[in-house]
Amino acid sequence: MLHSLWLLVLLVVLQGCVNPYTRFYTPADLVTSTQFVPSTGEPKVIRGGNREADDLAMMESGHRLLGYSSFNSGSVAEDGAVDQAKTLGAAVVVVYSRFTHSVSGSMPLTLPSTENSTTTVSGMAGGRPVYGTATTTTYGTTTTHIPYTVNRSDYIATYWGKLPPPVFGAFVREPKPEERRQIGSNTGLLITVVVKGSPAFSADLFRGDVIKSIAGTPIRDLQDFSSTLSRSAGQAVDLTILREGKEFQKTVHLNRRP
């Protein structure tokens, strides 16, 4: 009886808790709805393995990271991650969980109690036998300690929005100083991801390639890269690529801007 009441109280408390996937959500850098296609359907749930490899696979499939949730807790249903994904308009949510430790103890459960006592009186009064019964009720409480063990885990969920068809289809960054020394140049951007099915993918560009120029324009930084692609959208352009120390030309047929 006491155990059942305790479980009922615990269930009510848990139902009143805020969704941890919402409470511990961190957005990605300044992502707006114009930078991805908001999903209105049920998000796809993927159970992740290696975070770095999973992130790469999501970007290669044409998705952008919208944000992530991260927390340590007892057992949590992944429905909360799905609800947060719907709020964000994410097309995919990748969920992770890893057991960390167990917490054990006991919690007091105090319930009201009553105790009844009966007093019987018998004897003689005025030469006549007398009999009587009196009942006394004492009100109090009873405390029971309920043992518990909670298994805690690290939970992570990453939320991904589907990108519109890209003009070029490659994620790039500026090389680090040591990478510039290996490349032998202070100009050029390093390709970190190639989106499958994109113009860059069809032109056989790979991760690790360095883009030196687009349509004859030297690419020194991300602003050069963005502005040159914007001007050339919908056209076939020649790229100068540096791969494993060798420069060569590639022609890429860019998509029109969405």
C-alpha positions as CSV (number, residue, x, y, z in Angstrom):
1,M,0.0,0.0,0.0
2,L,2.7,2.5,1.0
3,H,4.9,1.5,-1.9
4,S,2.0,2.1,-4.4
5,L,1.3,5.5,-2.9
6,W,4.9,6.5,-3.1
7,L,5.1,5.5,-6.8
8,L,1.9,7.5,-7.4
9,V,3.5,10.6,-5.8
10,L,6.7,10.2,-7.8
11,L,4.8,9.8,-11.0
12,V,2.9,13.1,-10.4
13,V,6.2,14.9,-9.6
14,L,7.8,13.6,-12.8
15,Q,4.9,14.6,-14.9
16,G,5.2,18.2,-13.7
17,C,8.8,18.5,-14.6
18,V,9.9,20.6,-17.5
19,N,11.1,18.7,-20.6
20,P,14.9,18.5,-20.1
21,Y,15.5,18.5,-23.8
22,T,14.0,22.0,-23.8
23,R,15.4,23.2,-20.6
24,F,19.0,22.3,-21.5
25,Y,18.8,23.3,-25.2
26,T,21.6,25.4,-26.7
27,P,21.0,27.0,-30.2
28,A,23.7,27.0,-32.9
29,D,25.1,30.2,-34.1
30,L,22.4,32.6,-35.4
31,V,20.5,30.0,-37.4
32,T,17.3,31.5,-38.9
33,S,14.4,29.9,-40.6
34,T,15.6,31.4,-43.9
35,Q,18.7,29.2,-43.7
36,F,16.9,25.9,-43.7
37,V,13.6,24.4,-44.7
38,P,11.4,24.1,-41.6
39,S,9.8,20.7,-41.3
40,T,6.1,20.4,-40.4
41,G,6.0,16.6,-40.2
42,E,7.3,14.1,-37.7
43,P,11.0,14.4,-37.3
44,K,13.2,11.4,-38.1
45,V,14.9,10.0,-35.0
46,I,18.4,8.5,-35.4
47,R,20.2,6.8,-32.5
48,G,23.7,8.2,-32.7
49,G,27.1,6.5,-32.2
50,N,30.1,8.7,-32.8
51,R,29.2,12.3,-32.5
52,E,31.9,13.6,-34.9
53,A,31.1,11.0,-37.6
54,D,27.3,11.6,-37.2
55,D,27.7,15.3,-37.6
56,L,29.7,14.8,-40.8
57,A,27.1,12.4,-42.2
58,M,24.3,14.9,-41.5
59,M,26.1,17.7,-43.2
60,E,27.0,15.5,-46.2
61,S,23.3,14.7,-46.5
62,G,22.4,18.4,-46.8
63,H,21.4,19.3,-43.2
64,R,22.4,22.1,-40.9
65,L,22.8,21.9,-37.1
66,L,20.1,24.0,-35.4
67,G,21.2,23.3,-31.9
68,Y,21.6,20.6,-29.3
69,S,20.4,19.5,-25.8
70,S,22.9,18.1,-23.2
71,F,22.2,17.0,-19.6
72,N,22.8,14.2,-17.1
73,S,19.6,12.6,-15.6
74,G,17.8,9.5,-14.6
75,S,15.8,7.6,-17.2
76,V,14.4,10.1,-19.8
77,A,12.1,9.1,-22.7
78,E,13.3,10.3,-26.1
79,D,9.8,11.7,-26.7
80,G,11.1,14.9,-25.2
81,A,13.8,15.2,-27.9
82,V,11.1,14.7,-30.6
83,D,8.9,17.4,-29.0
84,Q,11.9,19.8,-29.0
85,A,12.7,18.9,-32.6
86,K,9.1,19.8,-33.6
87,T,9.3,23.1,-31.8
88,L,12.5,24.0,-33.8
89,G,11.1,22.7,-37.2
90,A,14.0,20.2,-37.3
91,A,13.7,17.4,-39.9
92,V,16.1,15.0,-38.0
93,V,17.0,14.6,-34.3
94,V,20.0,12.4,-33.4
95,V,19.9,11.1,-29.9
96,Y,22.6,9.7,-27.6
97,S,22.7,8.3,-24.1
98,R,25.5,6.8,-22.1
99,F,25.2,5.4,-18.6
100,T,27.4,7.2,-16.0
101,H,26.5,6.1,-12.5
102,S,23.8,5.0,-10.0
103,V,22.5,6.9,-7.1
104,S,20.9,5.0,-4.1
105,G,19.2,6.0,-0.9
106,S,15.9,6.1,0.8
107,M,13.1,8.6,1.1
108,P,10.7,9.0,4.0
109,L,7.0,8.6,3.4
110,T,4.8,9.8,6.2
111,L,1.1,8.9,6.2
112,P,-1.7,9.5,8.8
113,S,-2.5,6.7,11.2
114,T,-5.1,6.0,13.8
115,E,-5.1,3.6,16.8
116,N,-8.3,2.5,18.6
117,S,-8.3,1.2,22.2
118,T,-11.3,-0.3,24.0
119,T,-11.8,-0.1,27.8
120,T,-14.2,-2.5,29.5
121,V,-15.6,-1.7,33.0
122,S,-17.4,-4.2,35.2
123,G,-18.3,-4.1,38.9
124,M,-21.0,-3.4,41.4
125,A,-22.6,-0.1,42.1
126,G,-25.3,0.2,44.7
127,G,-25.6,-3.5,45.0
128,R,-26.2,-3.8,41.3
129,P,-23.8,-5.1,38.7
130,V,-22.5,-2.5,36.3
131,Y,-20.9,-3.2,32.8
132,G,-19.6,-0.7,30.3
133,T,-17.3,-0.3,27.2
134,A,-15.5,2.9,26.1
135,T,-13.5,3.3,22.8
136,T,-10.7,5.8,22.5
137,T,-9.1,6.9,19.1
138,T,-5.6,8.2,19.0
139,Y,-4.5,10.1,15.8
140,G,-0.8,10.1,14.7
141,T,1.5,9.4,11.8
142,T,3.6,6.6,10.5
143,T,6.8,7.1,8.6
144,T,8.2,4.5,6.3
145,H,11.6,4.8,4.5
146,I,11.3,3.7,0.8
147,P,14.6,2.6,-0.7
148,Y,15.5,3.7,-4.3
149,T,18.2,3.3,-6.9
150,V,18.4,5.7,-9.9
151,N,20.6,4.9,-12.9
152,R,21.8,8.2,-14.4
153,S,23.1,8.8,-17.9
154,D,24.5,11.5,-20.1
155,Y,21.8,12.5,-22.7
156,I,22.6,14.5,-25.9
157,A,20.3,15.3,-28.8
158,T,21.3,17.2,-31.9
159,Y,18.7,18.9,-34.1
160,W,19.1,19.2,-37.9
161,G,17.2,21.3,-40.4
162,K,17.1,20.4,-44.1
163,L,19.0,22.9,-46.3
164,P,17.5,24.1,-49.6
165,P,19.4,22.9,-52.8
166,P,22.9,24.6,-52.4
167,V,24.5,26.8,-55.0
168,F,27.8,25.1,-54.6
169,G,27.4,22.4,-52.0
170,A,30.6,22.5,-49.9
171,F,31.3,23.7,-46.3
172,V,34.6,25.5,-46.1
173,R,36.8,27.2,-43.6
174,E,40.0,29.2,-43.5
175,P,43.1,27.1,-42.9
176,K,44.8,27.3,-39.6
177,P,48.4,28.7,-39.5
178,E,50.0,25.3,-39.5
179,E,47.8,24.2,-42.4
180,R,48.8,27.3,-44.4
181,R,52.4,26.4,-44.0
182,Q,51.6,22.9,-45.3
183,I,49.7,24.3,-48.2
184,G,52.4,26.9,-48.9
185,S,49.9,29.7,-49.4
186,N,48.0,32.3,-47.4
187,T,45.1,32.3,-49.9
188,G,42.5,29.6,-50.3
189,L,39.8,27.9,-48.3
190,L,39.8,24.3,-47.0
191,I,36.8,22.1,-47.9
192,T,35.5,20.3,-44.8
193,V,32.3,18.8,-46.1
194,V,30.9,18.0,-49.6
195,V,27.1,17.7,-49.8
196,K,26.0,14.6,-51.6
197,G,24.3,15.3,-55.0
198,S,25.5,18.9,-55.0
199,P,27.5,20.7,-57.8
200,A,30.7,20.3,-55.8
201,F,29.9,16.6,-55.3
202,S,29.3,16.1,-59.1
203,A,32.5,17.9,-59.9
204,D,34.5,15.3,-57.7
205,L,35.6,17.8,-55.1
206,F,36.7,16.2,-51.8
207,R,37.3,17.0,-48.2
208,G,40.7,18.4,-47.8
209,D,40.8,20.2,-51.2
210,V,41.8,23.8,-51.1
211,I,39.8,26.3,-53.3
212,K,42.3,28.8,-54.6
213,S,40.1,30.7,-57.0
214,I,36.6,30.8,-58.5
215,A,35.9,32.2,-61.9
216,G,39.3,33.8,-61.9
217,T,38.8,35.5,-58.5
218,P,41.3,34.7,-55.8
219,I,39.6,33.3,-52.7
220,R,41.3,34.8,-49.6
221,D,38.6,34.5,-47.1
222,L,34.9,33.5,-46.5
223,Q,33.6,36.8,-47.8
224,D,35.4,36.3,-51.1
225,F,34.0,32.8,-51.3
226,S,30.4,33.9,-50.5
227,S,30.3,37.0,-52.8
228,T,31.9,35.2,-55.8
229,L,29.4,32.3,-55.6
230,S,26.5,34.7,-55.2
231,R,27.6,36.5,-58.4
232,S,28.1,33.3,-60.3
233,A,25.0,31.4,-59.2
234,G,23.5,29.4,-62.1
235,Q,26.6,29.5,-64.2
236,A,29.4,27.1,-65.0
237,V,32.6,28.3,-63.4
238,D,36.2,27.2,-63.3
239,L,37.8,26.6,-59.9
240,T,41.5,26.3,-59.2
241,I,42.0,23.5,-56.7
242,L,45.0,22.5,-54.6
243,R,45.1,18.8,-53.7
244,E,48.0,17.1,-52.1
245,G,50.4,19.8,-53.3
246,K,49.2,19.9,-56.9
247,E,47.1,22.6,-58.5
248,F,44.5,21.8,-61.2
249,Q,41.3,23.2,-62.7
250,K,37.7,22.0,-62.2
251,T,34.6,23.2,-63.9
252,V,31.5,23.3,-61.6
253,H,28.0,23.9,-62.8
254,L,26.5,26.0,-60.0
255,N,22.8,25.9,-59.0
256,R,20.7,28.9,-59.1
257,R,20.0,30.6,-55.8
258,P,16.9,29.2,-54.1
